[in-house]
């Protein structure tokens, strides 16, 4: 079974909206771990979802660095 890497974009009425290579796709929120949050990097294999904590931290740091660059005077 194929493993899909995505980022949680948002949650809507029982669905998790996941960004996968620039395209969003809806998945049932029920297959996600309870601790899943917007911005988490996840791997989806069938109806099993795992959160990649280290990849999520790395992504958050990249975003923070970009924001700091943009707002520097």
N, CA, C and O atoms as CSV, one atom per row, in Angstrom:
chain,resi,resn,atom,element,x,y,z
A,1,UNK,N,N,0.843,-1.196,0.000
A,1,UNK,CA,C,0.000,0.000,0.000
A,1,UNK,C,C,0.883,1.253,0.000
A,1,UNK,O,O,1.912,1.303,0.673
A,2,UNK,N,N,0.470,2.237,-0.749
A,2,UNK,CA,C,1.260,3.448,-0.900
A,2,UNK,C,C,1.173,4.345,0.332
A,2,UNK,O,O,0.105,4.530,0.915
A,3,UNK,N,N,2.319,4.892,0.708
A,3,UNK,CA,C,2.415,5.812,1.836
A,3,UNK,C,C,2.398,7.236,1.282
A,3,UNK,O,O,3.240,7.596,0.458
A,4,UNK,N,N,1.446,8.038,1.731
A,4,UNK,CA,C,1.293,9.414,1.245
A,4,UNK,C,C,1.742,10.384,2.329
A,4,UNK,O,O,1.317,10.282,3.480
A,5,UNK,N,N,2.602,11.324,1.955
A,5,UNK,CA,C,3.060,12.338,2.898
A,5,UNK,C,C,2.273,13.619,2.656
A,5,UNK,O,O,2.132,14.061,1.516
A,6,UNK,N,N,1.765,14.210,3.725
A,6,UNK,CA,C,1.001,15.443,3.606
A,6,UNK,C,C,1.128,16.302,4.844
A,6,UNK,O,O,1.773,15.927,5.823
A,7,UNK,N,N,0.499,17.462,4.782
A,7,UNK,CA,C,0.488,18.407,5.905
A,7,UNK,C,C,-0.964,18.742,6.208
A,7,UNK,O,O,-1.743,19.029,5.299
A,8,UNK,N,N,-1.327,18.706,7.482
A,8,UNK,CA,C,-2.702,19.046,7.853
A,8,UNK,C,C,-2.904,20.544,7.647
A,8,UNK,O,O,-2.254,21.370,8.287
A,9,UNK,N,N,-3.816,20.871,6.741
A,9,UNK,CA,C,-4.124,22.260,6.423
A,9,UNK,C,C,-5.187,22.810,7.374
A,9,UNK,O,O,-5.059,23.915,7.901
A,10,UNK,N,N,-6.242,22.010,7.581
A,10,UNK,CA,C,-7.321,22.429,8.479
A,10,UNK,C,C,-8.264,21.248,8.720
A,10,UNK,O,O,-8.183,20.213,8.058
A,11,UNK,N,N,-9.160,21.440,9.691
A,11,UNK,CA,C,-10.205,20.454,9.972
A,11,UNK,C,C,-11.549,21.082,9.653
A,11,UNK,O,O,-11.794,22.235,10.009
A,12,UNK,N,N,-12.419,20.343,8.990
A,12,UNK,CA,C,-13.765,20.810,8.647
A,12,UNK,C,C,-14.762,19.686,8.838
A,12,UNK,O,O,-14.586,18.603,8.279
A,13,UNK,N,N,-15.809,19.923,9.619
A,13,UNK,CA,C,-16.937,19.000,9.764
A,13,UNK,C,C,-16.623,17.524,9.545
A,13,UNK,O,O,-17.111,16.913,8.595
A,14,UNK,N,N,-15.816,16.964,10.418
A,14,UNK,CA,C,-15.535,15.536,10.327
A,14,UNK,C,C,-14.454,15.152,9.323
A,14,UNK,O,O,-14.164,13.971,9.136
A,15,UNK,N,N,-13.863,16.150,8.681
A,15,UNK,CA,C,-12.799,15.878,7.717
A,15,UNK,C,C,-11.519,16.602,8.103
A,15,UNK,O,O,-11.541,17.659,8.732
A,16,UNK,N,N,-10.397,16.000,7.705
A,16,UNK,CA,C,-9.100,16.664,7.806
A,16,UNK,C,C,-8.728,17.012,6.361
A,16,UNK,O,O,-8.727,16.145,5.488
A,17,UNK,N,N,-8.412,18.284,6.120
A,17,UNK,CA,C,-7.995,18.716,4.788
A,17,UNK,C,C,-6.469,18.659,4.775
A,17,UNK,O,O,-5.801,19.362,5.534
A,18,UNK,N,N,-5.933,17.811,3.902
A,18,UNK,CA,C,-4.503,17.539,3.866
A,18,UNK,C,C,-3.910,18.090,2.576
A,18,UNK,O,O,-4.441,17.859,1.489
A,19,UNK,N,N,-2.796,18.825,2.705
A,19,UNK,CA,C,-2.093,19.317,1.521
A,19,UNK,C,C,-1.046,18.283,1.129
A,19,UNK,O,O,-0.163,17.932,1.910
A,20,UNK,N,N,-1.174,17.804,-0.114
A,20,UNK,CA,C,-0.248,16.804,-0.649
A,20,UNK,C,C,0.317,17.363,-1.951
A,20,UNK,O,O,-0.395,17.480,-2.949
A,21,UNK,N,N,1.598,17.705,-1.929
A,21,UNK,CA,C,2.270,18.270,-3.099
A,21,UNK,C,C,1.491,19.432,-3.715
A,21,UNK,O,O,1.315,19.501,-4.932
A,22,UNK,N,N,1.030,20.338,-2.859
A,22,UNK,CA,C,0.358,21.553,-3.327
A,22,UNK,C,C,-1.127,21.410,-3.610
A,22,UNK,O,O,-1.790,22.394,-3.939
A,23,UNK,N,N,-1.658,20.202,-3.490
A,23,UNK,CA,C,-3.089,19.963,-3.746
A,23,UNK,C,C,-3.727,19.495,-2.447
A,23,UNK,O,O,-3.139,18.693,-1.721
A,24,UNK,N,N,-4.941,19.993,-2.143
A,24,UNK,CA,C,-5.601,19.566,-0.916
A,24,UNK,C,C,-6.570,18.423,-1.193
A,24,UNK,O,O,-7.204,18.349,-2.246
A,25,UNK,N,N,-6.658,17.538,-0.208
A,25,UNK,CA,C,-7.551,16.387,-0.307
A,25,UNK,C,C,-8.167,16.143,1.064
A,25,UNK,O,O,-7.499,16.284,2.088
A,26,UNK,N,N,-9.441,15.778,1.078
A,26,UNK,CA,C,-10.147,15.510,2.337
A,26,UNK,C,C,-10.020,14.046,2.741
A,26,UNK,O,O,-10.126,13.141,1.914
A,27,UNK,N,N,-9.790,13.838,4.035
A,27,UNK,CA,C,-9.765,12.500,4.612
A,27,UNK,C,C,-10.661,12.508,5.838
A,27,UNK,O,O,-10.808,13.549,6.479
A,28,UNK,N,N,-11.267,11.371,6.183
A,28,UNK,CA,C,-12.104,11.338,7.393
A,28,UNK,C,C,-11.264,11.659,8.627
A,28,UNK,O,O,-10.198,11.078,8.833
A,29,UNK,N,N,-11.749,12.577,9.433
A,29,UNK,CA,C,-11.017,12.986,10.646
A,29,UNK,C,C,-10.831,11.795,11.594
A,29,UNK,O,O,-9.876,11.755,12.371
A,30,UNK,N,N,-11.741,10.839,11.523
A,30,UNK,CA,C,-11.717,9.686,12.433
A,30,UNK,C,C,-10.468,8.815,12.289
A,30,UNK,O,O,-10.131,8.081,13.218
A,31,UNK,N,N,-9.771,8.877,11.145
A,31,UNK,CA,C,-8.569,8.045,10.984
A,31,UNK,C,C,-7.309,8.722,11.538
A,31,UNK,O,O,-6.243,8.108,11.583
A,32,UNK,N,N,-7.432,9.975,11.955
A,32,UNK,CA,C,-6.285,10.721,12.477
A,32,UNK,C,C,-6.161,10.549,13.980
A,32,UNK,O,O,-7.168,10.444,14.680
A,33,UNK,N,N,-4.919,10.518,14.485
A,33,UNK,CA,C,-4.735,10.452,15.945
A,33,UNK,C,C,-5.385,11.666,16.613
A,33,UNK,O,O,-5.448,12.748,16.029
A,34,UNK,N,N,-5.859,11.476,17.823
A,34,UNK,CA,C,-6.536,12.563,18.562
A,34,UNK,C,C,-5.657,13.808,18.704
A,34,UNK,O,O,-6.160,14.932,18.715
A,35,UNK,N,N,-4.321,13.598,18.814
A,35,UNK,CA,C,-3.412,14.738,19.044
A,35,UNK,C,C,-3.026,15.467,17.755
A,35,UNK,O,O,-2.255,16.426,17.801
A,36,UNK,N,N,-3.550,15.028,16.608
A,36,UNK,CA,C,-3.208,15.667,15.328
A,36,UNK,C,C,-3.645,17.131,15.324
A,36,UNK,O,O,-4.747,17.464,15.760
A,37,UNK,N,N,-2.758,18.003,14.823
A,37,UNK,CA,C,-3.020,19.441,14.801
A,37,UNK,C,C,-2.715,20.011,13.425
A,37,UNK,O,O,-1.982,19.415,12.636
A,38,UNK,N,N,-3.291,21.176,13.152
A,38,UNK,CA,C,-3.002,21.895,11.916
A,38,UNK,C,C,-1.495,22.142,11.841
A,38,UNK,O,O,-0.884,22.574,12.819
A,39,UNK,N,N,-0.905,21.868,10.691
A,39,UNK,CA,C,0.528,22.068,10.503
A,39,UNK,C,C,1.363,20.807,10.682
A,39,UNK,O,O,2.545,20.787,10.339
A,40,UNK,N,N,0.743,19.743,11.224
A,40,UNK,CA,C,1.477,18.489,11.419
A,40,UNK,C,C,1.785,17.834,10.077
A,40,UNK,O,O,0.962,17.841,9.161
A,41,UNK,N,N,2.986,17.268,9.980
A,41,UNK,CA,C,3.350,16.451,8.825
A,41,UNK,C,C,2.860,15.044,9.139
A,41,UNK,O,O,3.170,14.489,10.193
A,42,UNK,N,N,2.088,14.469,8.212
A,42,UNK,CA,C,1.511,13.143,8.445
A,42,UNK,C,C,1.823,12.202,7.294
A,42,UNK,O,O,2.073,12.627,6.166
A,43,UNK,N,N,1.803,10.919,7.606
A,43,UNK,CA,C,1.924,9.866,6.606
A,43,UNK,C,C,0.630,9.071,6.642
A,43,UNK,O,O,0.211,8.588,7.694
A,44,UNK,N,N,0.002,8.940,5.477
A,44,UNK,CA,C,-1.271,8.234,5.369
A,44,UNK,C,C,-1.036,6.956,4.566
A,44,UNK,O,O,-0.562,6.996,3.430
A,45,UNK,N,N,-1.374,5.832,5.174
A,45,UNK,CA,C,-1.273,4.529,4.507
A,45,UNK,C,C,-2.634,3.871,4.661
A,45,UNK,O,O,-2.965,3.365,5.733
A,46,UNK,N,N,-3.416,3.874,3.601
A,46,UNK,CA,C,-4.769,3.323,3.683
A,46,UNK,C,C,-5.598,4.128,4.657
A,46,UNK,O,O,-5.824,5.321,4.453
A,47,UNK,N,N,-6.059,3.471,5.732
A,47,UNK,CA,C,-6.841,4.194,6.747
A,47,UNK,C,C,-6.045,4.369,8.039
A,47,UNK,O,O,-6.617,4.517,9.119
A,48,UNK,N,N,-4.704,4.348,7.912
A,48,UNK,CA,C,-3.830,4.546,9.079
A,48,UNK,C,C,-3.022,5.827,8.869
A,48,UNK,O,O,-2.421,6.032,7.815
A,49,UNK,N,N,-3.020,6.673,9.883
A,49,UNK,CA,C,-2.291,7.938,9.804
A,49,UNK,C,C,-1.305,8.022,10.957
A,49,UNK,O,O,-1.651,7.749,12.107
A,50,UNK,N,N,-0.062,8.406,10.635
A,50,UNK,CA,C,0.936,8.644,11.676
A,50,UNK,C,C,1.464,10.063,11.534
A,50,UNK,O,O,1.592,10.591,10.429
A,51,UNK,N,N,1.765,10.666,12.672
A,51,UNK,CA,C,2.314,12.031,12.697
A,51,UNK,C,C,3.829,11.916,12.775
A,51,UNK,O,O,4.361,11.166,13.593
A,52,UNK,N,N,4.523,12.664,11.920
A,52,UNK,CA,C,5.986,12.697,11.953
A,52,UNK,C,C,6.391,13.940,12.741
A,52,UNK,O,O,6.468,15.044,12.203
A,53,UNK,N,N,6.647,13.727,14.038
A,53,UNK,CA,C,6.952,14.855,14.939
A,53,UNK,C,C,8.220,15.610,14.523
A,53,UNK,O,O,8.245,16.840,14.559
A,54,UNK,N,N,9.267,14.886,14.132
A,54,UNK,CA,C,10.524,15.563,13.790
A,54,UNK,C,C,10.371,16.365,12.498
A,54,UNK,O,O,10.910,17.466,12.385
A,55,UNK,N,N,9.644,15.823,11.529
A,55,UNK,CA,C,9.406,16.538,10.273
A,55,UNK,C,C,8.522,17.767,10.519
A,55,UNK,O,O,8.710,18.809,9.891
A,56,UNK,N,N,7.564,17.636,11.433
A,56,UNK,CA,C,6.676,18.753,11.789
A,56,UNK,C,C,7.499,19.878,12.417
A,56,UNK,O,O,7.316,21.047,12.079
A,57,UNK,N,N,8.409,19.520,13.333
A,57,UNK,CA,C,9.267,20.528,13.980
A,57,UNK,C,C,10.146,21.233,12.956
A,57,UNK,O,O,10.313,22.452,12.998
A,58,UNK,N,N,10.708,20.451,12.032
A,58,UNK,CA,C,11.579,20.987,10.990
A,58,UNK,C,C,10.802,21.984,10.116
A,58,UNK,O,O,11.299,23.066,9.802
A,59,UNK,N,N,9.592,21.609,9.737
A,59,UNK,CA,C,8.751,22.471,8.905
A,59,UNK,C,C,8.394,23.761,9.654
A,59,UNK,O,O,8.425,24.846,9.074
A,60,UNK,N,N,8.059,23.640,10.925
A,60,UNK,CA,C,7.717,24.815,11.734
A,60,UNK,C,C,8.907,25.774,11.817
A,60,UNK,O,O,8.738,26.992,11.747
A,61,UNK,N,N,10.110,25.216,11.968
A,61,UNK,CA,C,11.322,26.039,12.031
A,61,UNK,C,C,11.560,26.750,10.696
A,61,UNK,O,O,11.899,27.933,10.679
A,62,UNK,N,N,11.385,26.034,9.574
A,62,UNK,CA,C,11.554,26.647,8.251
A,62,UNK,C,C,10.580,27.813,8.068
A,62,UNK,O,O,10.955,28.872,7.564
A,63,UNK,N,N,9.336,27.609,8.478
A,63,UNK,CA,C,8.322,28.654,8.345
A,63,UNK,C,C,8.677,29.843,9.224
A,63,UNK,O,O,8.554,30.994,8.805
A,64,UNK,N,N,9.118,29.560,10.448
A,64,UNK,CA,C,9.504,30.630,11.370
A,64,UNK,C,C,10.674,31.444,10.798
A,64,UNK,O,O,10.676,32.673,10.853
A,65,UNK,N,N,11.664,30.735,10.251
A,65,UNK,CA,C,12.821,31.417,9.650
A,65,UNK,C,C,12.393,32.298,8.478
A,65,UNK,O,O,12.865,33.427,8.341
A,66,UNK,N,N,11.504,31.783,7.638
A,66,UNK,CA,C,11.003,32.569,6.504
A,66,UNK,C,C,10.265,33.816,6.983
A,66,UNK,O,O,10.439,34.904,6.435
A,67,UNK,N,N,9.439,33.640,8.012
A,67,UNK,CA,C,8.677,34.786,8.558
A,67,UNK,C,C,9.644,35.843,9.108
A,67,UNK,O,O,9.441,37.042,8.912
A,68,UNK,N,N,10.693,35.389,9.796
A,68,UNK,CA,C,11.673,36.320,10.335
A,68,UNK,C,C,12.386,37.080,9.217
A,68,UNK,O,O,12.643,38.276,9.345
A,69,UNK,N,N,12.701,36.395,8.133
A,69,UNK,CA,C,13.333,37.066,6.976
A,69,UNK,C,C,12.427,38.127,6.378
A,69,UNK,O,O,12.868,39.229,6.054
A,70,UNK,N,N,11.163,37.783,6.237
A,70,UNK,CA,C,10.188,38.694,5.638
A,70,UNK,C,C,10.009,39.950,6.502
A,70,UNK,O,O,9.902,41.059,5.979
A,71,UNK,N,N,9.978,39.767,7.814
A,71,UNK,CA,C,9.690,40.889,8.712
A,71,UNK,C,C,10.930,41.624,9.209
A,71,UNK,O,O,10.812,42.570,9.987
A,72,UNK,N,N,12.120,41.202,8.771
A,72,UNK,CA,C,13.331,41.916,9.182
A,72,UNK,C,C,13.361,43.305,8.569
A,72,UNK,O,O,12.905,43.503,7.443
A,73,UNK,N,N,13.899,44.265,9.310
A,73,UNK,CA,C,14.012,45.640,8.798
A,73,UNK,C,C,15.393,45.884,8.220
A,73,UNK,O,O,15.678,46.982,7.742
